[in-house]
Amino acid sequence: MTQVELIWDLKAELGEGPVWSARDRCVWFVDIKGRKLHRYSVDDGARASWDSPDQIGFALPAEDGSLICGVRGGLYRFDPATGAFSLLEAVETDRPQNRLNDGYVAPDGSLWFGSMDDSERLKTGALYRWTPDSGAVLKADGYGVTNGPVLSPDGNTLYHHDTLEKTIETFDHTAGEISNRRVFAVMDEGYCDGPSMDSAGILHVGLFGGWGVARYAPDGRKLGKIEFPVSAITKAAFGDDDLKTLYCTTAWLHHTPDQRESQPLAGGLFRVRVDTAGQPQSLIRL
């Protein structure tokens, strides 16, 4: 593993949701509180940003070249050619205190995503699975702050977090259905933020307040941590041609003035090379 490198010092308040786009050779990610969608091109370092309609929790690539974005109040389609957001489906109109937070594309092209109470106090968050045929279907409920999910390489286990509880949960997964909800691991440092999975079945977890990305074996054992120069790492995404570069978003949300002064790189986009490749990024089926 090589040293962690800052590649975009954009000081996002709540950088989140990095995702590798092989077709565009770029990393998409968001600043939830800044209501921004960002793109970093890996070949030339080119950068671009767009304003979103509201707080944006994720932006994931679809098969038609668009991105499907989790914006407060619903799923939106984003057209990179025009920069336009258009509402695809309203979500949680009955939970106006919530916003959407983190998402994942399964190998079958379905979109999984979570919601959360924007004040981070109430357990009104839920986990959904979306397809164009079914729309958003509630799969699990009663979360404080959702993060994930992500599937194991064999597709039989779904990992999902309740960040406020510092708990990673797992479910049995078969063909879009989940069951047998159980505790996988409880954090010993920081809060479990966004997860990602490598090709060997090792779960990588951004540690909000934990100064790194933790690695967990399939049996729940903590294997170690990739150290970072900032405390709030929100998610890591495997990218580049060999899928051995972790692109990591960070944040300064909830930092005191002293913490912001001592962590001037907080909110930046980082990368680090790792030994084991990730899994290819799936595209949302429309």
Residue frames relative to the residue before (quaternion, step in Angstrom):
aa qw qx qy qz dx dy dz
M 1.0000 0.0000 0.0000 0.0000 0.00 0.00 0.00
T 0.3119 -0.7519 0.5541 0.1742 3.57 -0.96 0.87
Q 0.6849 -0.4971 0.3500 0.4017 3.54 -1.33 0.11
V 0.5450 -0.6017 0.4792 0.3337 3.53 -1.17 0.69
E 0.1091 -0.8102 0.5759 0.0056 3.58 -0.89 1.02
L 0.3555 -0.7018 0.5784 0.2158 3.56 -0.99 0.89
I 0.0843 -0.8249 0.5579 0.0352 3.60 -0.75 1.01
W 0.7857 0.0706 -0.0765 0.6097 3.62 1.21 -0.22
D 0.1727 -0.7997 0.5723 0.0556 3.53 -0.43 1.28
L 0.1672 0.8380 -0.5034 0.1280 3.58 0.55 1.14
K 0.3457 -0.7922 0.4587 0.2061 3.59 1.32 0.03
A 0.1050 0.8118 -0.5585 0.1344 3.58 0.84 1.01
E 0.4854 -0.6625 0.4795 0.3092 3.57 -0.92 0.86
L 0.7842 -0.0371 0.0405 0.6180 3.57 0.99 -0.87
G 0.0862 -0.7978 0.5967 -0.0064 3.55 0.27 1.32
E 0.0926 0.8093 -0.5679 0.1186 3.58 -0.92 0.91
G 0.8577 0.3193 -0.1450 0.3760 3.49 -1.47 0.03
P 0.1600 0.7848 -0.5887 0.1094 3.67 0.74 0.81
V 0.0338 0.7817 -0.6217 0.0360 3.57 -1.07 0.76
W 0.3659 -0.7384 0.5320 0.1945 3.55 -0.94 0.96
S 0.1276 -0.7656 0.6275 0.0612 3.55 -0.95 0.96
A 0.2958 -0.7863 0.5185 0.1595 3.57 -0.30 1.27
R 0.6523 0.5353 -0.3315 0.4220 3.59 0.99 -0.78
D 0.7555 0.3463 -0.1871 0.5237 3.58 1.12 -0.70
R 0.2950 -0.7764 0.4926 0.2599 3.57 1.35 -0.19
C 0.5703 0.5607 -0.3913 0.4553 3.52 0.82 1.05
V 0.3475 -0.6737 0.6031 0.2482 3.50 -1.41 0.17
W 0.1819 -0.7453 0.6340 0.0976 3.53 -0.90 1.02
F 0.1493 0.7695 -0.6160 0.0781 3.57 -1.13 0.65
V 0.3524 -0.7501 0.5297 0.1803 3.56 -1.26 0.27
D 0.2272 -0.6656 0.6735 0.2275 3.48 -1.46 0.13
I 0.3491 -0.7891 0.4611 0.2070 3.56 -0.13 1.31
K 0.7479 0.4022 -0.2272 0.4767 3.56 0.67 -1.09
G 0.6661 0.4841 -0.3019 0.4804 3.58 1.14 -0.55
R 0.3190 -0.7803 0.4777 0.2474 3.59 1.35 -0.16
K 0.4891 0.6487 -0.4205 0.4039 3.53 0.95 1.00
L 0.2071 -0.7051 0.6621 0.1466 3.50 -1.31 0.63
H 0.1087 -0.8179 0.5649 0.0100 3.57 -0.82 1.05
R 0.1057 -0.7677 0.6279 0.0726 3.54 -1.26 0.54
Y 0.0915 -0.7718 0.6286 0.0270 3.55 -0.94 1.00
S 0.2305 -0.7793 0.5716 0.1138 3.59 -0.66 1.14
V 0.3963 -0.7808 0.4338 0.2123 3.57 -0.56 1.18
D 0.6432 0.5600 -0.3439 0.3931 3.63 1.01 -0.61
D 0.8293 0.1526 -0.0591 0.5343 3.57 0.93 -0.86
G 0.5025 -0.6772 0.4149 0.3417 3.58 1.27 0.04
A 0.3528 0.7487 -0.4970 0.2607 3.59 1.21 0.27
R 0.1766 -0.7966 0.5765 0.0442 3.54 -1.06 0.85
A 0.0310 0.7835 -0.6198 0.0311 3.54 -1.10 0.73
S 0.0869 -0.7985 0.5956 0.0116 3.57 -1.13 0.69
W 0.1039 -0.7785 0.6178 0.0382 3.54 -1.19 0.70
D 0.4440 -0.6503 0.5434 0.2910 3.56 -1.17 0.61
S 0.2491 -0.7561 0.5850 0.1549 3.58 -1.02 0.81
P 0.6583 -0.5490 0.3367 0.3897 3.61 -1.17 0.46
D 0.7760 -0.0339 0.0564 0.6272 3.59 1.17 -0.60
Q 0.7520 -0.3052 0.2553 0.5255 3.59 -1.20 -0.33
I 0.1568 -0.8124 0.5612 0.0226 3.56 -0.77 1.12
G 0.2546 -0.8261 0.4917 0.1049 3.56 -0.56 1.21
F 0.7993 -0.0538 0.0506 0.5964 3.59 1.12 -0.59
A 0.0909 -0.7468 0.6548 0.0721 3.54 -1.36 0.37
L 0.0134 0.8392 -0.5366 0.0869 3.57 -0.30 1.29
P 0.5186 -0.6950 0.4081 0.2855 3.58 -0.93 0.91
A 0.2264 -0.7561 0.6039 0.1114 3.53 -1.09 0.86
E 0.6736 -0.5448 0.3349 0.3705 3.55 -1.25 0.47
D 0.6866 0.4897 -0.2916 0.4515 3.62 1.14 -0.47
G 0.6441 -0.5379 0.3241 0.4367 3.60 1.25 0.13
S 0.5946 0.5454 -0.3695 0.4608 3.57 1.26 -0.15
L 0.3634 -0.6614 0.5884 0.2901 3.53 -1.39 -0.09
I 0.2449 -0.7208 0.6221 0.1829 3.55 -1.12 0.67
C 0.1383 -0.8350 0.5325 -0.0070 3.54 -0.59 1.25
G 0.3188 -0.7180 0.5869 0.1962 3.52 -1.11 0.77
V 0.0243 0.7982 -0.5954 0.0882 3.54 -0.23 1.32
R 0.6242 -0.5399 0.3823 0.4157 3.58 -1.04 0.63
G 0.7903 0.2835 -0.2353 0.4897 3.56 -0.71 1.12
G 0.8305 -0.1740 0.1104 0.5175 3.60 1.14 -0.27
L 0.5463 -0.5589 0.5048 0.3666 3.50 -1.43 -0.08
Y 0.1032 -0.7927 0.6005 0.0195 3.54 -0.91 0.99
R 0.3162 -0.6921 0.6079 0.2268 3.54 -1.25 0.53
F 0.1520 -0.7794 0.6044 0.0641 3.55 -0.93 0.99
D 0.2292 -0.7641 0.5941 0.1032 3.55 -0.90 1.01
P 0.3403 -0.7712 0.4931 0.2153 3.65 -0.35 1.14
A 0.6173 0.5729 -0.3516 0.4087 3.60 1.11 -0.57
T 0.7916 0.2861 -0.1392 0.5217 3.57 1.01 -0.79
G 0.3992 -0.7184 0.4740 0.3160 3.59 1.19 -0.49
A 0.5098 0.6709 -0.4025 0.3577 3.58 1.27 0.23
F 0.2412 -0.7249 0.6303 0.1382 3.53 -1.18 0.80
S 0.0007 0.7872 -0.6167 0.0021 3.60 -0.97 0.84
L 0.5083 -0.6680 0.4533 0.2999 3.57 -0.92 0.93
L 0.2325 -0.7711 0.5837 0.1032 3.55 -0.90 1.04
E 0.7737 -0.1758 0.1419 0.5919 3.58 0.93 -0.92
A 0.4057 -0.6850 0.5487 0.2552 3.57 -0.93 0.89
V 0.0893 -0.7964 0.5980 0.0110 3.57 -1.03 0.84
E 0.8666 0.0578 -0.0744 0.4900 3.55 -1.05 0.92
T 0.1324 0.7950 -0.5728 0.1493 3.56 0.77 0.97
D 0.6494 0.5034 -0.3053 0.4813 3.57 1.27 -0.37
R 0.7176 0.3429 -0.2340 0.5592 3.61 1.29 -0.01
P 0.0547 -0.8670 0.4941 0.0357 3.60 0.58 1.12
Q 0.6018 0.5657 -0.3650 0.4296 3.60 1.22 -0.32
N 0.6361 0.5652 -0.3133 0.4217 3.59 1.26 -0.32
R 0.1002 -0.7204 0.6724 0.1375 3.49 -1.46 0.17
L 0.5310 -0.6137 0.4714 0.3451 3.56 -1.27 0.30
N 0.0396 -0.8143 0.5760 -0.0594 3.54 -1.07 0.83
D 0.8636 -0.0352 -0.0396 0.5014 3.57 -0.59 1.24
G 0.0378 0.8009 -0.5934 0.0703 3.53 -1.08 0.80
Y 0.1691 -0.7751 0.6068 0.0489 3.52 -1.36 0.30
V 0.2491 -0.7465 0.5963 0.1587 3.56 -1.09 0.75
A 0.3179 -0.7539 0.5489 0.1711 3.58 -0.67 1.11
P 0.6612 -0.5260 0.3482 0.4062 3.62 -1.17 0.42
D 0.6576 0.5009 -0.3252 0.4592 3.62 1.14 -0.46
G 0.5886 -0.6131 0.3499 0.3939 3.59 1.29 0.09
S 0.5009 0.6337 -0.4413 0.3909 3.58 1.23 0.10
L 0.3532 -0.7195 0.5655 0.1944 3.54 -1.23 0.62
W 0.1038 -0.7598 0.6401 0.0473 3.55 -0.89 1.00
F 0.1235 0.7953 -0.5871 0.0864 3.60 -0.96 0.76
G 0.3146 -0.7513 0.5540 0.1722 3.53 -1.29 0.42
S 0.2449 -0.7285 0.6139 0.1802 3.51 -1.38 0.21
M 0.0851 -0.7946 0.6002 0.0321 3.57 -1.29 0.28
D 0.5578 -0.5502 0.4950 0.3755 3.52 -1.32 0.36
D 0.4571 -0.7242 0.4444 0.2631 3.58 -0.65 1.11
S 0.6656 0.4881 -0.3085 0.4727 3.59 1.15 -0.49
E 0.3688 -0.7621 0.4527 0.2798 3.60 1.34 -0.14
R 0.5494 0.6083 -0.4056 0.4045 3.58 1.04 0.75
L 0.7659 0.3684 -0.1926 0.4905 3.58 0.87 -0.93
K 0.4047 -0.6997 0.5333 0.2495 3.57 -1.15 0.63
T 0.2793 0.7750 -0.5071 0.2533 3.54 0.63 1.18
G 0.4610 0.6912 -0.4418 0.3384 3.59 1.26 0.20
A 0.0964 -0.7937 0.6004 0.0177 3.54 -1.19 0.63
L 0.3646 -0.6926 0.5813 0.2222 3.51 -1.40 0.29
Y 0.0863 -0.8123 0.5768 -0.0069 3.57 -0.87 1.04
R 0.1705 -0.7170 0.6589 0.1505 3.51 -1.39 0.39
W 0.1098 -0.8108 0.5746 0.0191 3.56 -0.85 1.05
T 0.0625 0.7256 -0.6851 0.0131 3.51 -1.19 0.79
P 0.6177 -0.5571 0.3742 0.4100 3.63 -1.10 0.39
D 0.6533 0.5198 -0.3191 0.4485 3.60 1.14 -0.50
S 0.7845 0.3472 -0.1684 0.4854 3.58 0.89 -0.95
G 0.3409 -0.6909 0.5453 0.3304 3.57 1.08 -0.67
A 0.7207 -0.4082 0.3209 0.4593 3.57 -1.28 -0.36
V 0.0687 -0.7989 0.5974 -0.0139 3.57 -0.67 1.18
L 0.4035 -0.7202 0.5104 0.2408 3.58 -0.74 1.06
K 0.1540 -0.8170 0.5539 0.0442 3.56 -0.86 1.06
A 0.7838 -0.0466 0.0370 0.6181 3.60 1.15 -0.57
D 0.1644 -0.8108 0.5609 0.0303 3.58 -1.07 0.75
G 0.7126 0.5062 -0.3229 0.3628 3.54 -1.38 0.08
Y 0.4264 0.7028 -0.4630 0.3316 3.58 1.12 0.63
G 0.4507 -0.6257 0.5541 0.3136 3.54 -1.32 0.40
V 0.7624 -0.1003 0.1171 0.6285 3.56 0.54 -1.26
T 0.2419 -0.7860 0.5536 0.1313 3.59 -0.59 1.12
N 0.0614 0.7603 -0.6466 0.0005 3.53 -1.25 0.59
G 0.6553 0.3887 -0.3713 0.5308 3.51 -0.93 1.02
P 0.6003 0.1032 -0.6533 -0.4496 1.42 -2.29 -1.02
V 0.1740 -0.7245 0.6381 0.1940 3.51 -1.40 -0.36
L 0.3520 -0.7411 0.5362 0.1982 3.57 -1.13 0.67
S 0.5404 -0.5729 0.5068 0.3505 3.53 -1.27 0.50
P 0.6728 -0.5166 0.3282 0.4157 3.63 -1.15 0.42
D 0.7062 0.4358 -0.2786 0.4835 3.61 1.05 -0.63
G 0.4903 -0.7041 0.3965 0.3266 3.58 1.30 -0.04
N 0.5615 0.6514 -0.3697 0.3516 3.60 1.23 -0.02
T 0.7604 0.2888 -0.1615 0.5589 3.60 1.23 -0.36
L 0.1481 -0.7677 0.6194 0.0705 3.55 -0.94 0.96
Y 0.2057 -0.7717 0.5959 0.0840 3.55 -0.88 1.06
H 0.0976 0.7806 -0.6108 0.0898 3.56 -0.97 0.89
H 0.3034 -0.7951 0.5095 0.1271 3.56 -0.99 0.87
D 0.1431 -0.6657 0.7073 0.1902 3.46 -1.42 0.37
T 0.3068 -0.8159 0.4629 0.1609 3.52 0.00 1.35
L 0.6409 0.5356 -0.3406 0.4316 3.60 0.93 -0.81
E 0.7046 0.4340 -0.2525 0.5015 3.59 1.11 -0.66
K 0.3698 -0.7415 0.4699 0.3043 3.60 1.31 -0.08
T 0.5413 0.6483 -0.3479 0.4070 3.54 1.20 0.62
I 0.2133 -0.7192 0.6485 0.1290 3.54 -1.05 0.92
E 0.1281 -0.7863 0.6020 0.0538 3.55 -0.85 1.02
T 0.1699 -0.7550 0.6177 0.1399 3.53 -1.27 0.40
F 0.1685 -0.7406 0.6430 0.0982 3.49 -1.37 0.50
D 0.4536 -0.5784 0.5759 0.3579 3.53 -1.28 0.31
H 0.1091 -0.8128 0.5718 0.0242 3.59 -0.94 0.89
T 0.1093 0.7673 -0.6257 0.0886 3.54 -0.94 0.94
A 0.8624 -0.1342 0.0715 0.4828 3.56 -0.73 1.13
G 0.7699 -0.3863 0.1929 0.4699 3.57 0.85 0.98
E 0.6482 0.4649 -0.3255 0.5077 3.58 1.27 0.05
I 0.1466 -0.7977 0.5813 0.0658 3.58 -1.01 0.83
S 0.0217 0.7844 -0.6175 0.0540 3.56 -1.19 0.67
N 0.7924 0.3451 -0.2298 0.4475 3.55 -1.38 0.02
R 0.0394 0.8227 -0.5596 0.0919 3.57 0.74 1.12
R 0.1337 0.7956 -0.5720 0.1483 3.58 -0.80 1.04
V 0.5564 -0.5998 0.4639 0.3397 3.57 -1.31 0.38
F 0.2481 -0.7685 0.5784 0.1151 3.55 -0.93 1.00
A 0.7779 -0.1636 0.1481 0.5883 3.58 0.92 -0.96
V 0.2274 -0.7280 0.6292 0.1500 3.54 -1.28 0.54
M 0.5025 -0.6950 0.4274 0.2862 3.56 -0.80 1.03
D 0.2472 -0.7582 0.5849 0.1480 3.56 -1.08 0.78
E 0.7754 0.0929 -0.0985 0.6168 3.58 1.32 -0.01
G 0.8285 0.1121 -0.1185 0.5357 3.55 -0.76 1.02
Y 0.5305 -0.5989 0.4990 0.3330 3.53 -1.40 -0.22
C 0.4728 -0.6699 0.4878 0.2995 3.59 -1.01 0.76
D 0.0964 -0.7853 0.6111 0.0253 3.54 -0.58 1.19
G 0.8590 -0.1738 0.0682 0.4768 3.61 -1.13 -0.51
P 0.2680 -0.7730 0.5553 0.1495 3.59 -1.03 0.81
S 0.0078 -0.7503 0.6590 0.0521 3.53 -1.35 0.36
M 0.3025 -0.7795 0.5360 0.1169 3.56 -1.18 0.61
D 0.2833 -0.7531 0.5602 0.1970 3.59 -0.90 0.84
S 0.7013 -0.5002 0.3177 0.3962 3.56 -1.30 0.19
A 0.6580 0.4920 -0.3088 0.4792 3.60 1.25 -0.27
G 0.5813 -0.6147 0.3653 0.3882 3.59 1.27 0.08
I 0.4801 0.6449 -0.4500 0.3888 3.59 1.24 0.37
L 0.3179 -0.7582 0.5462 0.1606 3.55 -0.77 1.12
H 0.1584 -0.7693 0.6147 0.0718 3.57 -0.90 0.99
V 0.0737 -0.8272 0.5562 -0.0312 3.58 -0.66 1.14
G 0.3728 -0.6992 0.5664 0.2266 3.55 -0.81 1.01
L 0.2312 -0.7848 0.5646 0.1084 3.57 -0.88 0.97
F 0.2100 -0.7649 0.5994 0.1071 3.55 -0.50 1.21
G 0.8037 0.1220 -0.1387 0.5656 3.57 -0.36 1.28
G 0.6669 0.5225 -0.2932 0.4430 3.58 1.26 0.12
W 0.4388 -0.7537 0.4153 0.2585 3.58 1.32 0.23
G 0.8303 0.1768 -0.1364 0.5106 3.60 0.87 0.72
V 0.4626 -0.6008 0.5577 0.3378 3.49 -1.42 -0.32
A 0.2462 -0.7881 0.5511 0.1205 3.58 -0.58 1.17
R 0.2378 -0.7602 0.5926 0.1196 3.56 -1.20 0.65
Y 0.0764 -0.8127 0.5775 -0.0108 3.57 -0.83 1.07
A 0.4257 -0.6808 0.5438 0.2441 3.55 -1.05 0.89
P 0.6712 -0.5181 0.3400 0.4067 3.61 -1.18 0.37
D 0.6855 0.4644 -0.2964 0.4760 3.61 1.17 -0.40
G 0.6374 -0.5729 0.3096 0.4119 3.59 1.29 0.23
R 0.4887 0.6550 -0.4416 0.3703 3.60 1.23 -0.02
K 0.3754 -0.6987 0.5590 0.2417 3.54 -1.01 0.83
L 0.2599 -0.8097 0.5156 0.1047 3.55 -0.69 1.14
G 0.7392 -0.3362 0.2320 0.5354 3.56 1.21 -0.31
K 0.3523 -0.7292 0.5567 0.1852 3.53 -1.31 -0.15
I 0.3296 -0.6814 0.6153 0.2202 3.54 -1.16 0.74
E 0.3195 -0.7889 0.4985 0.1641 3.59 -0.49 1.19
F 0.1389 -0.7801 0.6081 0.0486 3.55 -1.13 0.84
P 0.5105 -0.6575 0.4598 0.3093 3.60 -1.21 0.44
V 0.6960 0.3496 -0.2618 0.5698 3.59 1.30 0.12
S 0.5501 -0.6892 0.3823 0.2762 3.56 -1.11 0.68
A 0.7696 0.3575 -0.1800 0.4975 3.60 1.03 -0.74
I 0.0260 0.7755 -0.6266 0.0726 3.56 -0.22 1.32
T 0.2520 -0.8395 0.4709 0.0999 3.55 -0.52 1.19
K 0.7879 -0.1782 0.1164 0.5779 3.61 1.06 -0.61
A 0.2083 -0.7519 0.6133 0.1226 3.54 -1.28 0.57
A 0.1008 -0.7830 0.6115 0.0527 3.59 -1.05 0.76
F 0.3936 -0.7058 0.5389 0.2378 3.58 -0.97 0.88
G 0.0904 0.8220 -0.5529 0.1022 3.54 -0.79 1.04
D 0.6221 0.5052 -0.4707 0.3690 3.52 -1.48 -0.09
D 0.7361 -0.4604 0.2674 0.4180 3.56 -1.29 0.33
D 0.7504 0.3724 -0.2112 0.5036 3.58 1.02 -0.75
L 0.3853 -0.7495 0.4530 0.2908 3.61 1.34 0.02
K 0.5263 0.6309 -0.4102 0.3959 3.58 1.08 0.76
T 0.5879 0.4973 -0.4046 0.4934 3.57 1.20 0.51
L 0.2463 -0.7430 0.6058 0.1426 3.54 -0.90 0.98
Y 0.1392 -0.7517 0.6410 0.0679 3.55 -0.84 1.07
C 0.0761 -0.8537 0.5126 -0.0512 3.54 -0.51 1.24
T 0.2597 -0.7492 0.5935 0.1378 3.55 -0.95 0.98
T 0.1246 -0.7834 0.6073 0.0446 3.54 -1.21 0.65
A 0.2389 -0.7842 0.5645 0.0959 3.57 -1.29 0.19
W 0.2346 -0.7290 0.6113 0.1996 3.50 -1.39 0.24
L 0.3056 0.7613 -0.5094 0.2598 3.60 1.24 0.26
H 0.8306 0.1758 -0.1885 0.4936 3.57 -1.03 0.97
H 0.4686 0.6620 -0.4664 0.3531 3.63 1.19 0.14
T 0.4313 -0.6481 0.5617 0.2801 3.54 -1.18 0.64
P 0.6695 -0.4737 0.3561 0.4478 3.62 -1.20 0.23
D 0.6456 0.5159 -0.3291 0.4568 3.61 0.98 -0.75
Q 0.6492 0.5105 -0.3192 0.4649 3.58 1.00 -0.78
R 0.6435 0.5134 -0.3301 0.4620 3.57 0.98 -0.78
E 0.6567 0.5089 -0.3152 0.4588 3.56 0.99 -0.78
S 0.7189 0.4446 -0.2493 0.4726 3.59 1.01 -0.81
Q 0.7460 0.2866 -0.1851 0.5718 3.59 1.29 -0.29
P 0.0423 -0.8590 0.5097 0.0250 3.62 0.56 1.09
L 0.6719 0.4947 -0.3050 0.4590 3.63 1.18 -0.39
A 0.4108 0.7204 -0.4738 0.2963 3.59 1.24 -0.02
G 0.7501 0.3369 -0.2833 0.4936 3.55 -0.93 0.95
G 0.5459 0.6218 -0.3928 0.4013 3.56 1.30 0.03
L 0.4378 -0.6296 0.5643 0.3057 3.53 -1.39 0.20
F 0.1055 -0.8071 0.5809 0.0017 3.56 -0.77 1.11
R 0.0896 -0.7648 0.6263 0.1212 3.53 -1.35 0.18
V 0.0172 -0.7730 0.6341 0.0001 3.53 -1.27 0.52
R 0.3995 -0.7060 0.5341 0.2381 3.57 -1.01 0.83
V 0.1036 -0.7870 0.6075 0.0302 3.57 -1.06 0.84
D 0.6086 -0.6152 0.3838 0.3221 3.56 -1.27 0.43
T 0.7657 0.3328 -0.1684 0.5239 3.58 1.04 -0.76
A 0.4529 -0.7058 0.4775 0.2622 3.57 -0.85 0.96
G 0.4589 -0.6393 0.5399 0.2988 3.50 -1.30 0.44
Q 0.5797 -0.5454 0.4556 0.3987 3.54 -1.29 -0.40
P 0.5885 -0.5795 0.4111 0.3857 3.62 -1.06 0.62
Q 0.4817 -0.6612 0.4981 0.2876 3.55 -1.10 0.74
S 0.3129 -0.7482 0.5560 0.1820 3.59 -0.74 1.06
L 0.3652 -0.7155 0.5567 0.2114 3.55 -1.29 0.45
I 0.5132 -0.6453 0.4722 0.3116 3.57 -1.05 0.80
R 0.3367 -0.7325 0.5615 0.1867 3.56 -0.88 0.99
L 0.1428 -0.8112 0.5654 0.0428 3.58 -0.74 1.06
